[in-house]
Amino acid sequence: GDQRALLETALSVIMIPLPRETPLWSVTLISDLAHGGAAVVVVLHHALADGLGGLNVLAALLDPGLPPAHVPFPRASPTRASLARDAMRTRLEGIRQVAGSWRSLRRAMFAGGGFHPTRALPCSLVRRTGPRRMMAVVTVDRAALRAAAHRYRATTNDAILVAVGGALHQYLLSRGESIDPIAITVPVSGRRPGGGSALGNLVSPMLVNIPTSGDLAERLAHVEAAVQAHRAAATGPPPIAILGGLFRLLARHGGYRFYMNHQHRFHTLVTHVRGPVDPVTLGGHQVDAAIPVGVGEGGNMTAYFEVLSYAGVLTIAMIVDPDHGPDLDDLERRLQSDLDSIIA
């Protein structure tokens, strides 16, 4: 099949819940692509790793690969008693950290808009979503976009945010809606180079308001200044890490799902992960492209964007609720047009 068939098939695999009684990952091979190649869909549950951590895990699977660890196989499952002790220990540790980390929590929350953020302007981007998802992909030359952004003293990520904001603004205008600004949440990694295990989640949400009026230079300058003002707070200990077991306890009883279904802090999410600069191989075959796909609690966000750079190409995956969100083909055209305009 063509790329659309590949995306639909890959998304159907990713949307299948992973069995809780087995390790929370899967690998699926998709063959018979139109150009004669194949695709590998690697699914990692977010409980295992965030985006950057997931890339570190995948790096261990690439050629030349790592020597197999000398451990007994198969290993016995942990006992219920040991799981209970581990869960209780992490919960108590989380409560202890909260008691002594109020200042860190306030600082981390500042990057995400604070404890009482300004309500995002109402529009069709923020409403309850259903169970279905569809995706499309836009690609752009990373060096060209980076050079264009640097001409305005901005970064590649700033240019992506401006392009996404512009595409969503034009889409809303076509529906008779007009909002300014568009609030975008950007997950920021708190990982440090060589900072230990790739597993776990170490991301903080950074809220950036993207202006929809003014020329390109003004919009890029505004976004660059906003990111710089919040980046330091966002790269500190993330709220989830500070709350630890308390967060998991609340999530276990539906707190996270309730929040996502009722949040009005942002209109959409844009996550950007930098992948390998040079082409890599897997099983002796060169990897031609890498497409990021994240599927989580839908909440009331009808469209979001996953960005991954690989071998000089920026790939932006747009994931929407087809029953409540933007028209995917229309949004794809508008985003490609905005990226091309910035480069031009």
N, C-alpha and C positions, 0 to 999 in steps of 0.2 A: 504494500500500500504506500501512499504518499505521506507527506509529513503530517497532514491533518489526521489521517488514519493512525499514524504512529502515536501522536499526542493523545488521541482518544483512547487507544489501547493502553498506553502507559498510565494515563489518569485512572482508568478503570482498575488497574492493578493496585495503584497507590491508595485508592479509595476503599479497598477491602480491609476491614479491621484485622490487625495482626492478632493471632490467638494469644491469650495471656498466659497459657500454660507452656509456651515455648519461647525461646529467645526472640526479642522484639525487633527482628530484621528479616528481610527476604531479598532474594535475587532472582530476577526473571529474564530469560533470553527471548527477544522478539526477532524472528527471522523473516525472510522474504520481503524485505523493504524494496521500494521501487528501484532504487539505484543499485541493488544487489548486495547491500550491506546488511548489518544487523544492529540491534540496539540492546543494551543491558540496562534494566531498570533495577536500581538498588534502593530499597526502602529501609530507612532507619527511623524508628519511633523517636519522637522528640524527647522522650524520657531518657534516651540513651545519649544524645548529643545535640547541640545546636548546629547551625549551619557551618560555622568554621570548624567545629569539632568533627562534624560529619565528613568534611573534606579531609581532615587529618586521618580519619579512619579509612576512607577510600584510598588514600595515598599508600597505605600498607598493602592494598590489593593489586597495585599497579606493578608492571615489570620494573626491576627484576624480581620484585616480591621479597618477602621476609622468610627466613628459615622457620619451619614449623616449631612451635613451642613444645617442649617435652613435658606434657601433662597427660595424666591418665585420660583415656577416652573409651566409652562415654563416662563423664563424671556424674556422680550421684546428685540428685536434686537436693537442695537445702531442706532441712526439716522445718516444720511450721514453727517450732519453738525458736530456732535461730532467726527466722524471718521476723518473728514478733519482737525478739530482742533488738534486732537491727532497726526495725521501724520505730520502736520506742526510743532508742538511743538518738536517732536523727531528729525525732520530734522534740525531745528534751533539749537537744543542742540548738535547734532552731529557736525555741522559746528563750533560751539563755542568750543567744545572739541578739534577739530583738530587744531584750531588756537593756543591753549595753550598746546598742547600735542605732539609737533613735536619730542621732545627728547624721549618720551615714544614710539612713533611710530617707530623711528629709532631703539630703543632697541628691540622692538618686531619683527621688520623685520629682525634684525640680526640673530635671531634664525632660521628664514626660508630661510637664504641664502643671505639676504640683498636686496637692491633695484636693484642691477645688479648682480645676481648670475651667477656662472659658468654654462654654458649650459650643461645639462645632455647629456652624450654620446649617439649618435643616435643608435637606435635599434628598433626591432619590438614591444617592449613594449610601445613605444610612437608613436601613430598614431591615426588618427580620428576613433572614434567608432560609431557603429550603435545603434539602439534602443533595441536590444535583450540582455538578460543577462542569465547566467547559474551559478549555485553555487555548491560547494562541501564542505565537512566538514572534518577536521582532528582534532582528540582529543589526548591529552597527559596528563599524570599525572603531576599536577602542582608542587607538592612537589619534585618529582624526577628531573624535569627540573630546579627548583629553586636551589636544592642542587648541581647540575652539574654546573650551572652558578656561584654559590658562590665559587666553587673550583678554579675558575679563577678570583675571586674578581669582578665578573660582576653580573648583575641582571637578573631576568627572562625576562624582556623586551629586554635586550641586546641579550639574547640567541635567542629570537623569531626573532629579526631583522637579526641576523647572519644566522639563519635557512632559513628565507625567501630569503635573498640575495643568499645563497648557492643554493637553489632550482631553483631560477630564472636563476642563472649563468649556472647551468647544463642544464636547458631547452634551453637557448640560444646557448650553445655549440652544442647541438644536431641539431640546425638549422644552424650551421656554423657561429654563431655570438659569439664574445667574447668582453665583456666590463668590465672595472675595474676602478672605483668602480661602484656599483649600488646605485643610489640616491633614498632614501626613505623619504617621508614626514610622520612625526608622529604628529598627533594632541595631544597637551598637554593641560590639563584642568587648567584653572586659578581659579577654585573654591577653597574656603577655607572651612574646616569643620565648619558646622553651619553657613555658609555664606549667609543665606537668601534664597530667592526663588529658586526653582529648575528649573524654566522656563528660557528661553533665551539661548543664545549661548555664552560661555566663554571659547573658545579654541583658542590656537595659534599654527600655523604650525611650527614644528621643522624639519629642513632638516638634515639628517644623511647620510653620504656616507659610504656604506658598502663594505669593501674590498672583493674581490673574490679570492685573492691569499694569500698564507701563511697558516700556520697551524691554528688549532682552537684557541689556546691560543693567538696568535697574532691578529687574527680577533676580538675575544672578547675584548681584551685589547684596540684595536683601537676604537671599537664602544663604550665601556664604557667611554673612555676619551672624545670622541666627544659628547656624551650625557651630560656628566658632564659640558662640556664647554658651552653648549647652554641651559641647563635646566633653569638656573636662568632667562634668558631673556624670555624664552618661558612661564614661569609661571607668568609673569607680566600681565598687561592689554593687552588683545588680540587685534590685529589690527582691527577686526570688531567692538569691543566695543569702541575703540578709534575713529574710523571713524564714527560710529553710523549712523545717518540719511544720511550722505554723501554716505556711502557704499550702503545703501538701494536705494538711488536715482540713483547711477550708475548701480546697479544691475537691477533696474526697466527698465532701458533703454538698457539692453543687455550687460553691461560692464563685469559682472561676467562670463556670458556664453562665450563671446568672449575670455576672458582670459583663461578659462578652455580649449577651443578648440585650443588654440595656445601656451599653456605653454610648456616650455622645461626645467623647473626647476627640475623635478623629474621624475623617472621611474614608481613608484608605491606609494601606501599609505598603512600604517599599523596603525590601531587604536586599542588600548588596554584599556579595561575597566574592573575594578575589581568588580565582583558581590559578592553576599552573600557567606560567608565561609561555612555556614551550610545549609543543605537542607531546603527549604521553602515549604509552602502549599498554594494552591489556591482553594478556594471553598471546602476545606476539602480533597483535593487530593494532594499528594506530587508531586512536580515538579522534574522530573528525570533528565532533561537536559535543558540548556538554550543556544540558538543559536543566535548570533548577525547577523543582516543583515542591511546594510546601502545601500540605492540606491539614487544617486544624479546625478548631471550634469556629463555625461560621459566624455566629453572633448576628450582628446587624450590619455587617460590612459586605456589600454586594460585589466588590471588585478589589483585588490587590495584586501586587507586582513582585516577582522574584527576579533578581538580577545576578548573573554570574559571568565573570570574565574568564576566558580560556583561549590560550594561543592567539592573542591579539583580537579576539572577537568578544563583544559584549552581547550576551543573550538575555533578553527581557521576556519572561513568561508572564502573560496576563491571565489571571484565573478569575472567572466570574460565575455568579449564580445565574444561569440562563433564564430562570423563571422570574427573577426579581432585579437583576443587575443590568448593566449596559449591554448594548448589542456588540458582540465580540468583534465581528468584522469591521464595524464602524470604528470602534476603539482602536483596533489594530492599525487601520489606515491613519487615524489622527495621530497616534503616537509615533509612527514611522515618519510622518510629515513633520512633526515638531522636532524630532531628532535630526532630520535632514536639514531643517531650517537653521538649527543651532550650528551645525557643522559648516553650512554655507555662509 
